[in-house]
């Protein structure tokens, strides 16, 4: 999900007329914009481009008539139409990406095997595994109750189930405020390391080696941990997957602005959760879930633990991830 900051610009009356009086010439995104299905997104793109290309063809024809001596012909602004075609082409990949991510979470990109376990069976096995070795009090603390209807904002297949994120994880915790050091031993993953392009170690600072004794073992990141930016206007909600191979220092910890989400990977594909949290049904409203002042937006840990997640079977999760892994890099 790439957020682009757009600047205002002056336009002429003729440009407004050429745009059929559409005052959104600058292309400002609408936070509540309706996300169409992939087929509808493609069809809209084709139809709009065809209309613009027809207008461009007509504008060029008028220009040629004028150049041939017909000074009575009414000219059209070719640059405006050309720019609209360029803007349409430039915006299509992101619209398609949003469409595919939302379609995936609605069960439109999946198939179900005849003999695979049900979601209820999956959830039962998952909770049994998660609760092994825990006391009754600890188990009770993990049970946050069912997802409420008011928290659900997309339709999912009847065979799927809405659960809370904590139901799918062995560990959810904010990182720790570090004591920094110039000694490059253990990097600290900050918001700058969590980009939509993926996890990046290059911008990490380093924790002081003499303070590592204050870190419990679970705070050290492991492969496929989800890293969710949890503070700051414009950065909150951005998510990436920790990739140990991308870390030449072999180990890492997160700072207090990043929440670490560790799934029960035997039952939940972490990349399925990544794609869910990256989809517009989450990203378009995530700042509404935060608290605090404008510059100090906070995504509370309880909000994250309680966040509603659609749960298909593991087979379906893997199938969805496999499809998105192939098609999204092409956009």
C-alpha positions in Angstrom: 0.0 0.0 0.0 1.8 3.1 -1.2 0.6 6.4 0.0 1.4 9.3 -2.3 1.4 13.0 -1.2 -0.1 15.1 -3.9 0.3 18.9 -4.3 -2.4 21.3 -5.6 -2.0 22.8 -9.0 -3.6 25.5 -11.1 -5.7 24.5 -14.1 -7.4 26.5 -16.8 -11.1 26.7 -17.6 -10.4 24.8 -20.8 -8.8 22.0 -18.9 -11.8 21.7 -16.6 -14.0 21.5 -19.7 -11.8 18.9 -21.3 -12.2 16.8 -18.1 -16.0 16.9 -18.4 -16.1 19.3 -15.4 -14.4 16.7 -13.1 -12.8 18.9 -10.4 -10.7 16.0 -9.1 -8.0 16.7 -11.8 -5.3 16.3 -9.1 -6.4 12.8 -8.4 -6.7 13.1 -4.6 -7.4 9.7 -3.1 -10.7 9.1 -1.2 -10.1 7.2 2.0 -13.6 5.7 1.7 -13.2 4.9 -2.0 -15.1 1.8 -3.0 -12.8 -1.1 -4.0 -14.2 -3.0 -7.0 -13.7 -6.7 -7.8 -10.6 -7.5 -10.0 -12.9 -8.0 -13.0 -14.7 -4.7 -12.4 -11.4 -2.9 -11.9 -10.1 -4.1 -15.2 -13.3 -3.3 -17.0 -13.4 0.2 -15.6 -9.8 0.8 -16.6 -10.5 -0.4 -20.2 -13.6 1.6 -20.6 -12.1 4.8 -19.2 -9.0 4.5 -21.3 -11.0 3.9 -24.4 -13.1 7.0 -23.8 -9.9 9.1 -23.2 -8.2 7.7 -26.3 -11.3 8.6 -28.3 -11.1 12.1 -27.0 -7.4 12.3 -27.8 -7.9 11.0 -31.3 -10.6 13.7 -31.8 -8.3 16.4 -30.4 -5.5 15.4 -32.7 -7.9 15.4 -35.7 -9.1 18.9 -34.8 -5.5 20.1 -34.5 -4.7 18.7 -38.0 -7.7 20.4 -39.5 -6.6 23.7 -37.9 -3.1 23.3 -39.3 -4.6 22.6 -42.7 -6.2 26.0 -42.6 -9.6 25.5 -41.0 -9.4 28.2 -38.4 -13.1 27.8 -37.4 -12.4 24.4 -35.8 -12.7 24.3 -32.0 -9.4 23.0 -30.5 -9.1 20.6 -27.6 -6.4 20.5 -25.0 -4.2 17.6 -26.0 -1.9 17.8 -23.1 -4.7 17.6 -20.6 -6.1 14.4 -22.2 -2.7 12.9 -22.5 -2.0 13.6 -18.8 -5.3 11.9 -17.8 -4.3 8.8 -19.8 -0.9 8.8 -18.0 -2.6 9.2 -14.6 -5.0 6.4 -15.4 -2.2 4.1 -16.4 -0.1 5.0 -13.3 -3.0 4.4 -10.9 -4.2 1.1 -12.3 -1.6 -1.2 -10.6 -2.4 0.2 -7.1 -6.1 -0.1 -7.7 -5.7 -3.6 -9.0 -3.5 -4.5 -6.0 -6.1 -3.2 -3.6 -8.8 -5.1 -5.5 -6.9 -8.4 -5.4 -6.1 -8.2 -1.7 -9.7 -7.5 -0.8 -11.0 -10.2 -3.1 -8.6 -12.7 -1.5 -10.1 -11.9 2.0 -13.6 -12.4 0.6 -12.7 -15.9 -0.5 -12.7 -15.0 -4.2 -9.2 -16.4 -4.9 -9.4 -19.8 -3.2 -10.4 -23.4 -3.7 -11.3 -25.9 -1.0 -10.3 -29.6 -1.0 -13.0 -32.2 -0.5 -11.5 -33.8 2.5 -9.7 -30.9 4.3 -10.4 -30.2 7.9 -13.0 -27.5 8.8 -12.1 -24.2 10.3 -13.6 -25.2 13.6 -11.4 -28.2 13.7 -8.4 -26.1 12.8 -9.2 -23.6 15.5 -9.7 -26.3 18.1 -6.3 -27.9 17.2 -4.6 -24.5 17.2 -5.9 -23.5 20.7 -5.0 -26.9 22.1 -1.5 -26.5 20.9 -1.2 -22.9 22.0 -2.5 -23.8 25.5 0.0 -26.6 26.2 1.9 -25.9 29.4 -0.2 -22.9 30.3 -2.0 -22.6 33.6 -5.8 -22.2 33.7 -5.4 -18.5 34.6 -3.1 -18.0 31.6 -5.5 -19.7 29.3 -8.4 -17.6 30.5 -6.3 -14.5 29.9 -5.9 -15.5 26.2 -9.7 -16.0 25.7 -10.9 -12.6 24.7 -14.3 -13.8 23.7 -16.0 -13.9 20.2 -15.7 -11.2 17.5 -18.5 -8.7 17.7 -20.5 -7.9 14.6 -19.6 -4.2 14.8 -16.0 -5.0 14.2 -16.6 -6.9 10.9 -16.6 -4.8 7.7 -16.2 -7.4 4.9 -18.2 -10.5 3.9 -16.4 -13.8 4.0 -17.4 -17.3 2.9 -19.8 -19.2 5.2 -17.1 -21.9 5.7 -14.7 -19.3 7.2 -14.8 -18.0 10.7 -14.1 -14.6 12.3 -11.6 -14.9 15.1 -9.5 -12.5 17.1 -5.8 -12.1 16.2 -4.7 -13.4 19.6 -6.5 -16.7 18.9 -3.9 -17.4 16.1 -0.7 -16.3 17.8 1.8 -17.6 20.3 3.1 -14.1 20.9 2.0 -10.5 20.4 4.0 -7.7 22.1 5.3 -4.3 21.5 9.1 -4.1 21.1 11.2 -2.6 23.8 12.8 0.9 24.1 16.5 0.2 23.5 19.7 1.6 24.8 21.6 2.3 21.6 25.2 1.7 20.8 27.6 2.3 17.9 28.7 -1.4 18.3 27.0 -3.3 15.4 26.0 -6.6 17.1 22.2 -6.8 17.4 20.1 -4.5 15.2 16.9 -2.8 16.5 14.0 -3.0 14.1 12.3 0.4 13.9 9.4 1.8 11.8 11.9 2.7 9.1 12.8 -0.9 8.7 9.1 -1.8 8.1 8.2 -0.7 4.6 5.6 -1.8 2.1 8.4 -2.9 -0.2 9.3 -5.4 2.5 11.6 -5.8 5.6 14.8 -3.8 5.4 17.8 -4.0 7.8 19.7 -1.1 6.3 18.1 1.6 8.4 18.4 -0.2 11.8 20.3 1.1 14.7 21.9 -1.2 17.3 21.3 -2.1 20.9 24.0 -1.8 23.4 25.5 -5.2 24.1 25.6 -4.6 27.9 21.8 -4.2 27.9 20.9 -7.5 26.1 20.5 -9.2 29.5 17.2 -7.2 29.8 15.7 -9.0 26.8 13.9 -12.2 27.3 14.3 -14.9 24.7 10.9 -14.3 23.1 11.8 -10.7 22.3 14.4 -11.9 19.7 12.8 -12.0 16.3 12.4 -15.2 14.4 11.7 -15.9 10.8 8.2 -14.9 9.6 7.4 -12.7 12.6 5.0 -10.0 11.5 6.2 -6.5 12.3 3.4 -4.0 12.6 4.1 -0.2 12.9 2.0 0.9 15.9 2.7 4.6 16.3 2.9 7.8 14.2 0.6 9.4 11.7 1.3 8.1 8.2 3.4 5.1 9.5 0.9 3.4 11.8 -0.5 0.2 10.2 2.4 -0.4 7.8 3.4 -4.1 8.1 6.2 -6.3 6.9 7.5 -9.9 7.5 10.8 -10.4 9.2 13.2 -12.2 7.0 16.2 -13.7 8.8 18.1 -14.1 5.6 17.9 -10.3 5.0 19.7 -9.7 8.4 23.4 -10.3 8.2 23.7 -9.9 12.0 21.7 -13.1 12.5 19.5 -11.8 15.3 17.4 -8.7 16.0 15.0 -7.1 18.4 12.2 -4.6 17.8 11.8 -1.1 19.3 8.7 0.1 21.2 7.1 1.6 18.0 6.7 -1.8 16.4 4.5 -4.7 17.5 5.8 -8.2 17.0 3.1 -10.8 15.9 4.2 -14.4 16.0 1.6 -16.8 14.6 1.1 -20.5 15.3 2.6 -21.2 11.9 1.6 -24.9 12.0 -2.0 -23.7 11.6 -1.7 -20.2 10.3 0.3 -19.0 7.3 1.9 -15.7 8.5 1.8 -14.3 4.9 -1.9 -14.8 4.8 -2.2 -12.5 7.9 0.2 -10.1 6.2 -2.0 -9.9 3.1 -5.0 -9.5 5.3 -3.6 -6.5 7.3 -2.3 -5.0 4.0 -5.7 -5.1 2.4 -7.9 -2.0 2.1 -10.6 -3.2 4.6 -7.9 -2.8 7.3 -5.6 -0.1 5.9 -8.4 2.4 5.0 -9.6 2.4 8.7 -6.5 1.6 10.7 -5.9 5.2 11.8 -9.5 5.3 13.1 -8.5 2.6 15.5 -5.7 4.6 17.0 -5.6 6.9 20.1 -3.6 9.9 21.0 -2.9 13.3 19.4 -2.4 13.8 15.7 1.4 13.4 15.8 1.4 10.7 18.5 -1.1 8.2 17.1 -0.9 4.9 18.9 -2.3 1.5 17.9 -3.0 0.1 21.3 -1.8 -3.5 22.0 -5.3 -4.5 23.1 -6.7 -3.3 19.8 -4.2 -5.4 18.0 -4.9 -8.5 20.1 -8.6 -8.1 19.6 -8.4 -7.3 15.9 -10.9 -9.4 13.9 -9.3 -11.8 11.4 -11.0 -14.0 8.8 -9.9 -17.6 9.1 -10.1 -20.1 6.3 -8.5 -23.6 6.5 -4.8 -23.9 6.3 -5.1 -25.3 2.8 -7.0 -22.3 1.6 -4.6 -19.9 3.3 -1.7 -21.5 1.5 -3.6 -21.4 -1.8 -4.4 -17.7 -1.4 -0.8 -16.8 -0.6 0.5 -18.8 -3.5 -1.8 -16.9 -5.9 -1.0 -13.5 -4.5 2.7 -14.2 -4.4 2.6 -14.8 -8.2 0.3 -12.0 -9.3 1.2 -9.0 -7.1 4.8 -8.7 -8.2 3.5 -8.3 -11.8 1.6 -5.1 -10.9 
